[in-house]
């Protein structure tokens, strides 16, 4: 994506459009050092993710 396309993307926006490439480079370097078969990315806080995971384990909510 070009800068304009990244800026127009609602998930990225103009405030972070210039940071995406740097973030991808950092992630690529981390994955080279720590190769993993799976990577989980969160768009919520750590506590919320832990709470959702515990609720799924308890059967309060269904796993997606």
N, C-alpha and C positions, 0 to 999 in steps of 0.2 A: 504494500500500500504506500502511496505517496503521503507526504505530510498532510496535504489537504484532505485526503481520504481518511487518514487516521483522525484528524481533527473533527471531521464530519461524523465519525462513528460515535454514537451516543455512549457507548461503553468506555471510550477513550477520552474524547473531547479535546479541545484545544489546549487545555492546561497540562495534559499529559502526553500529547501527540509526539513531542520531541523526546520523551523518555522511553518510549516503547522499544526502539532499536537498542538502546543501551541495556535495557532490562533483558531483552532477548539474548544479547551477547553474554551478559552475566549468567543467565540461566544455562546457556550452551556450555560455558566454561565449567559451571558446577556439575552439569550432567557428564562432562568428559572426565571429571575427577571421581564422581560418584555415579557410575552407570547403574541405573535402576530400570527394571522392566515396567514400572508404573510410577507416575507422578500425580499427586493429588494437589489441586490448586483450590484455594478457598476464596470466596468473594464475601465471606462473612467473618466475624471474629472467631478466635480460637475457642472461647468459652461456648459460643453458640454451637459450633461444630461438635464439641465434646458432649453437650447436652443432647443434641439430635442423635448422636451415636448411641448414647446411653438409653434414650427413649426407644430407639429401634431395637436394641438388645432386650429391653423390657417388654416389647410388643405394644407399646403405647401408640407408635406410629409404624406404618409399613415401610419396609426398605424399598428404595426406588431402583 
